[in-house]
Amino acid sequence: MQQPETAEAERDGLTLSFIPPLPSAPLAGGKPVIPPSVLRRLNRVQAQAELASCLAQQTQAALNQAVSAACEDVGVTIPLGAGLDIDWATGAITITPLEGAA
């Protein structure tokens, strides 16, 4: 990581080193504006975050299908829309019925 530049000032016979304040952000219409280079970098990070979110959703869907298939293999029927919780240490399955279902 690049170290910030320091400035020096002399006061009462002492030399003080300090980090000078950053320049003010440019304004457009009275609002601060992010510089184009930073905006491009943020845009790339946003695209990566969106891709990661999409992959997470696909992975969750694949896991749900695999869990349903595993439950069917051992004869456990999961009602449509019911919640399912697996204790990953023991393999115990807890099925939570739909809200309002008796």
C-alpha positions in Angstrom: 0.0 0.0 0.0 1.3 3.4 -0.9 2.2 5.6 2.0 0.7 9.1 2.0 3.0 12.0 1.4 3.8 14.0 4.5 4.4 17.7 4.8 6.4 19.6 7.4 5.8 22.8 9.2 7.9 24.7 11.7 6.2 26.1 14.8 7.9 27.5 18.0 11.2 26.1 16.9 9.9 22.6 16.3 9.5 20.8 13.0 6.1 19.1 12.7 5.4 16.4 10.2 1.8 15.8 9.1 -0.3 14.4 6.4 -1.8 17.3 4.4 -5.6 17.2 3.9 -6.9 15.6 0.8 -8.1 18.0 -1.9 -11.8 18.6 -2.0 -13.9 16.5 -4.3 -14.9 18.1 -7.6 -18.5 19.4 -7.6 -21.2 19.1 -10.3 -24.4 20.8 -9.7 -23.3 21.5 -6.1 -22.8 17.7 -5.4 -19.5 15.9 -5.0 -18.4 13.9 -8.0 -16.4 10.7 -8.0 -13.5 10.9 -10.4 -13.8 8.8 -13.6 -11.0 6.4 -12.7 -12.5 5.7 -9.3 -15.9 5.3 -10.9 -14.6 2.7 -13.4 -13.0 0.8 -10.5 -16.2 0.9 -8.5 -18.2 -0.2 -11.6 -16.0 -3.3 -11.9 -16.4 -4.1 -8.2 -20.2 -3.8 -8.5 -20.2 -6.1 -11.5 -18.2 -8.7 -9.5 -20.6 -8.4 -6.6 -23.6 -8.9 -8.9 -21.9 -12.0 -10.5 -21.1 -13.4 -7.0 -24.7 -12.8 -6.0 -26.0 -14.6 -9.1 -23.6 -17.5 -8.5 -24.7 -17.7 -4.8 -28.4 -17.9 -5.9 -27.6 -20.7 -8.4 -25.6 -22.6 -5.8 -28.4 -22.3 -3.3 -30.9 -23.6 -5.9 -28.6 -26.6 -6.7 -28.2 -27.3 -2.9 -32.0 -27.2 -2.5 -32.4 -29.7 -5.3 -29.8 -32.0 -3.9 -31.3 -31.9 -0.4 -34.8 -32.6 -1.8 -33.4 -35.6 -3.8 -31.5 -36.9 -0.7 -34.7 -36.7 1.4 -36.7 -38.5 -1.3 -34.0 -41.2 -1.4 -34.5 -41.9 2.3 -38.3 -41.7 2.0 -38.8 -38.3 3.6 -41.5 -36.2 1.8 -41.2 -32.4 2.1 -44.4 -30.5 1.6 -44.3 -27.9 -1.1 -43.2 -24.6 0.5 -42.2 -26.1 3.8 -39.0 -25.1 5.5 -36.3 -27.6 5.9 -33.3 -27.5 8.3 -30.5 -30.1 8.4 -28.2 -30.6 11.4 -25.0 -31.0 9.4 -23.3 -32.8 12.3 -26.0 -35.5 12.8 -28.0 -35.5 9.5 -31.2 -34.9 11.5 -33.9 -33.2 9.4 -36.4 -30.7 10.8 -39.4 -29.8 8.5 -41.2 -26.6 9.3 -44.8 -26.6 8.0 -46.2 -23.7 6.0 -47.5 -20.7 7.9 -51.2 -21.2 8.7 -51.1 -24.9 7.8 -52.5 -27.1 10.6 
